[in-house]
Amino acid sequence: MKFISLVAMVPDSKEEEAIDIAKKAGAGGVTILHGKSIGLEEKKVFFGLTLEENVSVLLFILPQKLSMKVLKAFRQELGLHNDENANGMVFTFPLTHVSGMESKEVELFEKEILEEL
């Protein structure tokens, strides 16, 4: 089975919603990292403090056949296809070697993929 890493960067306020979207689309476990977003435009300054939005980086390892379904769900549900909407970014990249996944999760992925065929 080929695996893909799907990375979703969303505002902290959308973290739970994004996880729910991914799970409904068939994703299993997720690793969550926290950071700050620095865009092209200058950040707002209020009394000398720069206001930066905190972001959650959600890392998923998914079977290749499931990854596009999850990516499309993010795109639709969070409105990522809209330039005026700053609800995040999602992208994928292939994985050549994976070790340490729970066998229950791999079995669940195999079952979901067979059901879709």
Buried (B, 14 or more C-beta within 10 A) or exposed (E): EEBBBBBBBBBEEBBEBBBEBBBEBBBBEBEEEEEEBEEEEEBEEEEEEEEEEEBBBBEBBBBBBBBBBBBBBBBEBBEBEEEEEEBBBBEBEEEEEEEEEEEEEBEEBEEBBEEEE
